[in-house]
């Protein structure tokens, strides 16, 4: 049995999952290091991330981050069927809120 279903690194254009926060952060999950049932507080995911603090808007930086931070602060807005099977389906209401926020409609 492989260590994780998502152990093969993918590209930021075809991530396993995309999480967004209400304050402009976005994490694209490109790889995990453990199965979901074996994850703990210090489990890492390899992600492409962007935030309002980036010098160039829309630019992503790649690196490891704690999975718990993505799950705590982000909302799943897009994912592969395999990801949704393990981590749960994305929240259409949260995705709609974030889309409206990006368009300036939540004023």
Wavefront OBJ file of the C-alpha trace (Angstrom):
o trace
v 0.000 0.000 0.000
v 1.431 3.432 -0.897
v 2.098 5.921 1.891
v -0.498 8.266 0.426
v -2.947 8.447 -2.427
v -1.614 11.905 -3.336
v 2.121 11.205 -3.146
v 2.883 11.971 -6.781
v 3.593 15.679 -7.272
v 1.204 17.360 -9.682
v 1.310 20.824 -11.265
v -0.262 23.973 -9.880
v -2.552 24.023 -12.927
v -3.913 20.568 -12.026
v -3.802 20.384 -8.204
v -5.477 17.684 -6.145
v -7.392 20.402 -4.298
v -7.754 24.178 -4.045
v -8.483 25.851 -0.721
v -9.196 29.567 -0.346
v -9.601 31.813 2.679
v -11.858 34.809 3.122
v -8.818 37.104 3.380
v -7.242 36.309 0.006
v -5.042 33.271 0.632
v -5.115 30.348 -1.793
v -3.450 26.963 -1.412
v -3.215 24.467 -4.277
v -2.360 21.025 -2.924
v 0.245 19.396 -5.153
v 1.315 16.490 -2.930
v 0.703 14.962 0.505
v 3.129 12.893 2.526
v 0.733 10.732 4.578
v -2.684 9.100 4.278
v -5.436 11.227 5.800
v -5.967 8.781 8.690
v -2.250 9.048 9.589
v -2.061 12.845 9.517
v -1.389 14.757 12.719
v -0.789 18.390 13.760
v 2.599 18.498 12.051
v 1.716 16.737 8.796
v 2.854 18.627 5.706
v 1.440 19.179 2.271
v 3.395 20.436 -0.721
v 1.429 23.404 -2.066
v 1.502 26.325 -4.452
v 0.296 29.268 -2.369
v -0.542 32.907 -2.910
v -1.768 35.680 -0.645
v -2.446 39.423 -0.618
v 1.124 39.813 0.702
v 2.693 38.602 -2.552
v 4.683 41.231 -4.453
v 3.184 40.188 -7.780
v -0.570 39.604 -7.787
v -1.513 36.120 -8.933
v 1.981 34.714 -8.402
v 2.346 31.464 -6.475
v 5.208 30.219 -4.333
v 5.713 26.508 -3.853
v 6.709 24.765 -0.651
v 5.559 22.695 2.300
v 2.940 23.932 4.731
v 1.144 22.361 7.656
v -2.009 20.572 6.479
v -3.848 21.703 9.627
v -3.352 25.374 8.704
v -4.878 24.883 5.262
v -7.807 22.935 6.735
v -8.287 25.433 9.576
v -8.179 28.666 7.543
v -9.249 27.548 4.074
v -12.435 26.403 2.413
v -12.274 23.645 -0.145
v -13.482 25.172 -3.395
v -12.289 22.624 -5.967
v -10.906 19.090 -5.795
v -10.464 15.836 -7.640
v -13.084 13.149 -6.932
v -10.424 11.128 -5.070
v -9.658 14.102 -2.805
v -13.333 14.712 -2.079
v -13.757 11.038 -1.196
v -11.098 11.294 1.526
v -11.347 14.914 2.689
v -14.999 15.682 1.967
v -16.736 17.511 -0.825
v -16.181 21.190 -1.397
v -18.614 23.652 0.140
v -20.647 25.259 -2.650
v -21.853 28.031 -0.324
v -18.316 28.932 0.761
v -17.114 28.777 -2.835
v -19.927 31.124 -3.901
v -19.106 33.533 -1.037
v -15.430 33.623 -2.046
v -16.338 34.112 -5.715
v -18.646 37.013 -4.851
v -15.990 38.482 -2.587
v -13.402 38.382 -5.380
v -15.899 40.195 -7.632
v -16.700 42.775 -4.927
v -20.313 41.644 -4.551
v -20.249 40.978 -0.769
v -20.180 44.653 0.169
l 1 2 3 4 5 6 7 8 9 10 11 12 13 14 15 16 17 18 19 20 21 22 23 24 25 26 27 28 29 30 31 32 33 34 35 36 37 38 39 40 41 42 43 44 45 46 47 48 49 50 51 52 53 54 55 56 57 58 59 60 61 62 63 64 65 66 67 68 69 70 71 72 73 74 75 76 77 78 79 80 81 82 83 84 85 86 87 88 89 90 91 92 93 94 95 96 97 98 99 100 101 102 103 104 105 106 107
